[in-house]
Amino acid sequence: ALAAAWSHTCNDVSANVSFFDFVGGIQLLRGEEVRTAMPVILVGVCVSGAIGNLLVLLILLREFRNGRGSEVKALLASLACTDLVILLLCAPVRAVTYYKQTWTLGSFVCSTTDWFQHSCVMAKTFILAATIRARHTLVPSTASGSHYSPVWIHGALLFIWIVSMMFPIPQMLYAAVVPDGRDFLCVSVVPQCASDFMSLFYKIYPTVAFLVPIILTLGFYTKALHAAVNQAPSPQHQSKVILVLLCLSGAMGLTLLPEWGTFTWIRLGYSRPPVGLMLFAQVLLYACSSVSPVILMTMYDDVRQGLITLWFIATCRSTKHVPCKPCPKTEGNGAEVQGTVANADCDDKDKLPELEHFWTGRRNTRVEDDQDPVPWERDDK
């Protein structure tokens, strides 16, 4: 059974500490089930999510290269990049921690792992909210090309990332590596003198990082749906795109809710949640980055068509295909039959190997007058 050993380490911490929690994954867990199952689950989620996000990125980059870019696609590409960073840089830290059951990654990773993960998650939620806002203000594309503002996109992304990386900084200040016998633990230890500030921070931070994007998203959806139905030149198309973004927001909100719930539960000083719930919340956080490309590739028409195009390109390149050359046509003496066999050889060279060998030495042959193959039909004068 899953069991946590917080009390074992809390007894070794000074009485001047007001808060204590593990950073970078729950350590001191005992049990081969956890040690084996959690890394396997996290690696599987990371691999599948990384492949999906790379495909979405490749498709969107191809859309921009072909002149079909837009603000929405630019922000969705940024969202895919953020998911890739979470899956490739944050999830492996937890997988190693659960496998080792102690901390082995050094003090720098210990100080920055939770701060970096929360920065990416916070940036992800605000990027999705900005995507819905971009959908509302997007100028429809015309035959002359795509209409989007790179300056607006760059400015919005820069502002989102600056705010997202500055807001969780207090989490980085109190993360440290502490010895536990022969092992080491990565923990967040808040001293008593900073308890009032951190208590206020832990109330404001989840609200800004989780609830504010939800409120902004609902407001943007209301405006976007109103504009799509009443003002858009193609309301059906825009309504489908808004539906895709709505599914993205719903999936993100549901998968991130357990993580933010357990985070707030622990920080506000209540009794600790069950260990199984905390593990489930961390798995859902990374599964969120794997669900997003699935939604885009199944519901977003441009991404789905791009995926089909990439599939055909990949299959055609992997097949050894020799281009067919036009087969010459001659007249008389059964040349039409030779042309027919040659055309069949162009379509599939393996179907008629014997006929190909038979006609190899008989192509472009001339029949002399005294070598008529049908002498009985020759009209003697």
C-alpha positions as CSV (number, residue, x, y, z in Angstrom):
1,A,0.0,0.0,0.0
2,L,1.0,3.5,-0.6
3,A,2.3,5.3,2.4
4,A,4.0,8.6,3.1
5,A,6.7,9.2,5.7
6,W,6.3,13.0,6.2
7,S,6.4,12.6,10.0
8,H,9.8,10.9,9.8
9,T,11.4,13.9,8.2
10,C,9.3,16.6,10.0
11,N,10.7,15.4,13.3
12,D,14.2,16.3,12.1
13,V,13.2,19.8,11.0
14,S,13.6,22.7,13.3
15,A,10.6,24.0,15.3
16,N,11.0,27.4,13.6
17,V,9.6,25.9,10.4
18,S,6.0,26.8,9.6
19,F,5.6,24.7,6.4
20,F,7.2,21.6,5.1
21,D,6.5,19.7,1.8
22,F,8.3,17.7,-0.8
23,V,9.5,19.3,-4.1
24,G,9.9,17.6,-7.4
25,G,7.8,14.6,-6.5
26,I,6.9,12.8,-3.4
27,Q,9.9,11.1,-1.8
28,L,10.3,8.5,1.0
29,L,7.5,6.4,-0.6
30,R,8.0,2.7,0.0
31,G,6.7,0.0,-2.3
32,E,7.9,-1.6,-5.6
33,E,4.5,-0.9,-7.1
34,V,5.0,2.9,-6.9
35,R,8.6,2.6,-7.9
36,T,7.8,0.7,-11.1
37,A,4.3,1.9,-12.1
38,M,4.8,5.7,-11.8
39,P,7.9,6.0,-14.0
40,V,6.3,3.7,-16.6
41,I,3.1,5.8,-16.7
42,L,5.0,9.1,-16.8
43,V,7.3,7.9,-19.6
44,G,4.3,6.6,-21.6
45,V,2.5,9.9,-21.2
46,C,5.6,11.8,-22.2
47,V,6.4,9.8,-25.3
48,S,2.8,9.9,-26.7
49,G,2.4,13.6,-25.8
50,A,5.7,14.6,-27.3
51,I,4.9,12.8,-30.6
52,G,1.5,14.4,-30.8
53,N,2.8,17.9,-30.1
54,L,5.6,17.6,-32.6
55,L,3.1,16.6,-35.2
56,V,0.9,19.6,-34.4
57,L,3.9,21.9,-34.5
58,L,5.0,20.5,-37.9
59,I,1.5,20.9,-39.3
60,L,1.2,24.5,-38.1
61,L,4.7,25.4,-39.4
62,R,3.7,24.0,-42.7
63,E,0.5,26.1,-42.7
64,F,2.6,29.2,-42.2
65,R,5.0,28.2,-44.9
66,N,2.1,27.8,-47.3
67,G,0.7,31.3,-46.4
68,R,-2.2,30.0,-44.4
69,G,-1.1,31.4,-41.0
70,S,-3.3,33.2,-38.5
71,E,-3.1,34.5,-34.9
72,V,-4.9,31.4,-33.6
73,K,-2.4,29.1,-35.3
74,A,0.5,31.0,-34.0
75,L,-0.8,30.8,-30.4
76,L,-1.6,27.1,-30.8
77,A,1.9,26.5,-32.0
78,S,3.1,28.3,-28.8
79,L,0.8,26.1,-26.8
80,A,2.3,23.0,-28.4
81,C,5.8,24.2,-27.6
82,T,4.8,24.8,-23.9
83,D,3.4,21.3,-23.7
84,L,6.6,19.9,-25.2
85,V,8.7,21.7,-22.6
86,I,6.5,20.3,-19.8
87,L,6.7,16.8,-21.1
88,L,10.4,16.7,-21.9
89,L,11.8,18.8,-19.0
90,C,9.4,18.5,-16.1
91,A,7.9,15.0,-16.2
92,P,11.3,13.2,-16.4
93,V,12.3,14.8,-13.0
94,R,9.2,13.2,-11.4
95,A,9.9,9.9,-13.0
96,V,13.5,9.8,-11.7
97,T,12.3,10.8,-8.3
98,Y,9.7,8.1,-8.0
99,Y,12.2,5.5,-9.3
100,K,15.0,6.5,-6.9
101,Q,12.6,7.3,-4.0
102,T,15.0,10.0,-2.9
103,W,16.6,13.1,-4.5
104,T,19.6,12.6,-6.8
105,L,19.4,15.6,-9.2
106,G,21.3,18.2,-7.2
107,S,20.4,21.5,-5.5
108,F,19.9,23.6,-8.7
109,V,17.2,21.3,-10.1
110,C,15.7,21.1,-6.6
111,S,15.4,24.9,-6.4
112,T,14.0,25.4,-9.9
113,T,11.9,22.3,-10.7
114,D,8.5,23.3,-9.1
115,W,9.0,27.0,-10.1
116,F,9.7,26.1,-13.8
117,Q,6.8,23.6,-13.9
118,H,4.3,26.1,-12.5
119,S,5.6,28.8,-14.8
120,C,4.9,26.6,-17.8
121,V,1.5,25.6,-16.6
122,M,0.5,29.2,-15.8
123,A,1.8,30.3,-19.2
124,K,-0.2,27.5,-20.9
125,T,-3.5,28.6,-19.4
126,F,-3.0,32.2,-20.3
127,I,-1.9,31.3,-23.9
128,L,-5.1,29.4,-24.4
129,A,-7.1,32.4,-23.1
130,A,-5.2,34.6,-25.5
131,T,-6.0,32.2,-28.3
132,I,-9.7,32.6,-27.7
133,R,-9.3,36.3,-27.7
134,A,-7.4,36.1,-31.0
135,R,-10.2,34.1,-32.4
136,H,-12.6,36.9,-31.5
137,T,-10.5,39.6,-33.1
138,L,-9.2,37.7,-36.1
139,V,-9.6,39.2,-39.6
140,P,-10.9,36.5,-41.9
141,S,-8.3,35.2,-44.5
142,T,-8.7,36.1,-48.1
143,A,-7.2,34.8,-51.3
144,S,-4.3,37.2,-51.0
145,G,-2.9,35.4,-47.9
146,S,-3.3,35.2,-44.2
147,H,-4.0,38.2,-41.9
148,Y,-2.3,38.1,-38.6
149,S,-0.2,40.5,-36.5
150,P,3.2,39.1,-35.6
151,V,3.9,42.1,-33.4
152,W,0.7,41.5,-31.3
153,I,1.5,37.8,-31.0
154,H,5.1,38.4,-29.9
155,G,4.1,41.1,-27.4
156,A,1.4,38.9,-25.9
157,L,3.6,35.9,-25.6
158,L,6.4,38.0,-24.0
159,F,4.1,39.5,-21.5
160,I,2.5,36.1,-20.6
161,W,5.9,34.4,-20.1
162,I,7.3,37.3,-18.0
163,V,4.3,37.2,-15.7
164,S,4.3,33.4,-15.5
165,M,7.9,33.2,-14.6
166,M,7.9,36.0,-12.0
167,F,4.8,35.0,-10.1
168,P,5.9,31.6,-8.8
169,I,9.4,32.9,-7.7
170,P,8.5,32.5,-3.9
171,Q,8.4,28.8,-4.5
172,M,11.9,28.8,-5.7
173,L,13.2,30.8,-2.6
174,Y,12.4,28.1,0.0
175,A,13.3,24.9,-1.9
176,A,16.4,23.2,-0.7
177,V,18.1,19.8,-0.4
178,V,18.3,18.4,3.1
179,P,20.1,15.2,4.3
180,D,18.1,12.2,5.5
181,G,20.6,9.7,6.8
182,R,22.6,8.6,3.8
183,D,20.0,10.0,1.3
184,F,18.9,13.5,0.4
185,L,15.5,15.0,0.1
186,C,14.3,18.0,-1.9
187,V,11.8,19.9,0.2
188,S,10.2,23.3,0.6
189,V,10.9,24.6,4.1
190,V,9.2,27.9,4.9
191,P,10.6,29.6,8.1
192,Q,8.3,31.0,10.7
193,C,9.3,34.6,9.9
194,A,7.9,34.2,6.4
195,S,4.7,32.3,7.3
196,D,2.4,35.3,7.0
197,F,3.7,36.3,3.5
198,M,3.6,32.7,2.2
199,S,0.1,32.1,3.6
200,L,-1.1,35.1,1.7
201,F,0.8,34.1,-1.4
202,Y,-0.7,30.6,-1.4
203,K,-4.2,32.1,-1.4
204,I,-3.5,34.5,-4.2
205,Y,-1.4,32.3,-6.4
206,P,-3.9,29.6,-7.2
207,T,-6.6,32.2,-7.8
208,V,-4.4,34.1,-10.4
209,A,-3.0,31.0,-12.0
210,F,-6.2,28.9,-12.3
211,L,-9.4,30.9,-11.6
212,V,-8.5,34.1,-13.5
213,P,-7.8,32.3,-16.8
214,I,-11.1,30.5,-16.4
215,I,-13.0,33.8,-15.9
216,L,-11.2,35.4,-18.9
217,T,-11.9,32.3,-21.0
218,L,-15.6,32.3,-20.3
219,G,-15.8,36.1,-21.2
220,F,-13.9,35.6,-24.4
221,Y,-16.1,32.6,-25.4
222,T,-19.2,34.7,-24.9
223,K,-17.9,37.5,-27.2
224,A,-16.5,35.0,-29.7
225,L,-19.8,33.1,-30.1
226,H,-21.7,36.3,-30.4
227,A,-19.4,37.6,-33.1
228,A,-19.3,34.2,-34.9
229,V,-23.1,34.0,-35.1
230,N,-23.9,37.7,-35.9
231,Q,-20.8,39.3,-37.5
232,A,-18.6,36.6,-39.1
233,P,-18.7,36.1,-42.8
234,S,-18.5,32.3,-42.3
235,P,-20.3,31.7,-38.9
236,Q,-20.3,27.9,-39.3
237,H,-16.5,27.7,-39.7
238,Q,-15.8,30.1,-36.8
239,S,-18.3,28.3,-34.6
240,K,-16.4,25.0,-35.3
241,V,-13.1,26.6,-34.4
242,I,-14.6,28.0,-31.2
243,L,-15.9,24.6,-30.3
244,V,-12.4,23.2,-30.7
245,L,-11.0,25.8,-28.3
246,L,-13.9,25.2,-25.9
247,C,-13.0,21.5,-25.8
248,L,-9.3,22.4,-25.2
249,S,-10.3,24.7,-22.3
250,G,-12.6,22.1,-20.8
251,A,-10.0,19.4,-21.0
252,M,-7.3,21.6,-19.5
253,G,-9.5,22.8,-16.7
254,L,-10.6,19.2,-15.7
255,T,-7.0,17.8,-15.8
256,L,-5.4,20.7,-13.9
257,L,-8.1,20.9,-11.3
258,P,-6.8,18.0,-9.1
259,E,-3.2,19.4,-9.2
260,W,-4.3,22.9,-8.1
261,G,-6.7,21.4,-5.6
262,T,-4.1,19.3,-3.8
263,F,-1.6,22.2,-4.1
264,T,-4.0,24.6,-2.3
265,W,-5.1,21.9,0.1
266,I,-1.5,21.3,1.4
267,R,-0.5,25.0,1.4
268,L,-3.5,26.2,3.4
269,G,-2.5,24.0,6.3
270,Y,-5.3,21.4,6.2
271,S,-4.7,17.7,6.7
272,R,-2.7,16.2,3.9
273,P,-4.6,14.6,1.0
274,P,-4.2,10.9,0.3
275,V,-1.0,10.0,-1.4
276,G,-2.9,8.3,-4.2
277,L,-4.8,11.4,-5.0
278,M,-1.6,13.4,-5.2
279,L,0.0,10.9,-7.6
280,F,-3.2,10.9,-9.7
281,A,-3.1,14.7,-9.8
282,Q,0.5,14.7,-11.0
283,V,-0.3,12.2,-13.8
284,L,-3.3,14.2,-14.9
285,L,-1.1,17.3,-15.1
286,Y,1.2,15.7,-17.7
287,A,-1.8,13.9,-19.4
288,C,-3.2,17.4,-20.1
289,S,-0.2,18.1,-22.4
290,S,-0.9,14.8,-24.2
291,V,-4.7,15.4,-24.6
292,S,-4.3,18.8,-26.4
293,P,-2.8,17.5,-29.6
294,V,-5.3,14.7,-29.8
295,I,-8.2,17.2,-29.6
296,L,-6.5,19.4,-32.3
297,M,-5.8,16.5,-34.7
298,T,-9.4,15.1,-34.4
299,M,-11.5,18.3,-34.3
300,Y,-9.6,21.2,-35.9
301,D,-10.1,20.9,-39.6
302,D,-6.8,22.6,-40.7
303,V,-4.7,20.4,-38.4
304,R,-6.6,17.2,-39.4
305,Q,-6.1,17.9,-43.1
306,G,-2.5,18.8,-42.5
307,L,-2.1,15.4,-40.7
308,I,-3.6,13.6,-43.6
309,T,-1.2,15.4,-46.0
310,L,1.8,14.5,-43.9
311,W,0.7,10.9,-43.8
312,F,0.5,10.8,-47.6
313,I,3.9,12.5,-47.9
314,A,5.5,10.0,-45.5
315,T,4.0,7.0,-47.1
316,C,4.9,8.1,-50.7
317,R,8.5,8.8,-49.7
318,S,8.8,5.5,-47.9
319,T,7.6,3.5,-50.9
320,K,10.1,2.8,-53.6
321,H,8.3,4.2,-56.6
322,V,9.9,4.5,-60.0
323,P,8.2,7.1,-62.2
324,C,6.6,5.8,-65.3
325,K,7.9,6.9,-68.6
326,P,5.6,7.3,-71.6
327,C,5.7,4.1,-73.6
328,P,6.2,4.5,-77.4
329,K,3.4,3.4,-79.6
330,T,4.1,2.0,-83.1
331,E,1.8,0.7,-85.7
332,G,1.4,-2.6,-87.4
333,N,2.7,-6.1,-86.7
334,G,1.3,-6.4,-83.2
335,A,3.0,-3.2,-82.0
336,E,-0.2,-2.4,-80.1
337,V,0.2,-5.5,-78.1
338,Q,3.8,-4.5,-77.3
339,G,2.6,-1.1,-76.1
340,T,0.0,-2.7,-74.0
341,V,2.5,-4.9,-72.3
342,A,4.9,-2.0,-71.8
343,N,2.1,0.1,-70.2
344,A,1.3,-2.8,-67.8
345,D,5.0,-2.9,-67.0
346,C,4.9,0.8,-66.1
347,D,2.0,0.2,-63.8
348,D,3.4,-2.8,-62.0
349,K,6.7,-4.3,-63.1
350,D,6.2,-7.4,-61.0
351,K,3.0,-8.6,-62.6
352,L,4.3,-9.6,-66.1
353,P,8.0,-10.6,-65.8
354,E,7.8,-13.3,-68.5
355,L,6.2,-11.0,-71.0
356,E,8.7,-8.3,-70.2
357,H,11.6,-10.7,-71.0
358,F,9.8,-11.9,-74.1
359,W,9.5,-8.4,-75.6
360,T,12.9,-7.2,-74.5
361,G,14.6,-8.3,-77.7
362,R,11.7,-7.5,-80.0
363,R,11.2,-3.8,-79.4
364,N,11.6,-1.4,-82.3
365,T,11.9,-4.2,-84.9
366,R,11.2,-3.6,-88.5
367,V,9.5,-6.2,-90.8
368,E,10.9,-6.3,-94.3
369,D,8.7,-6.7,-97.3
370,D,10.0,-10.2,-98.1
371,Q,9.5,-11.3,-94.4
372,D,5.8,-10.8,-94.2
373,P,4.6,-12.9,-91.2
374,V,1.2,-13.4,-93.0
375,P,2.2,-14.3,-96.5
376,W,-1.2,-15.9,-97.3
377,E,-2.8,-12.5,-96.9
378,R,-0.3,-10.9,-99.4
379,D,-2.0,-9.9,-102.6
380,D,0.1,-11.3,-105.5
381,K,-0.2,-9.4,-108.6
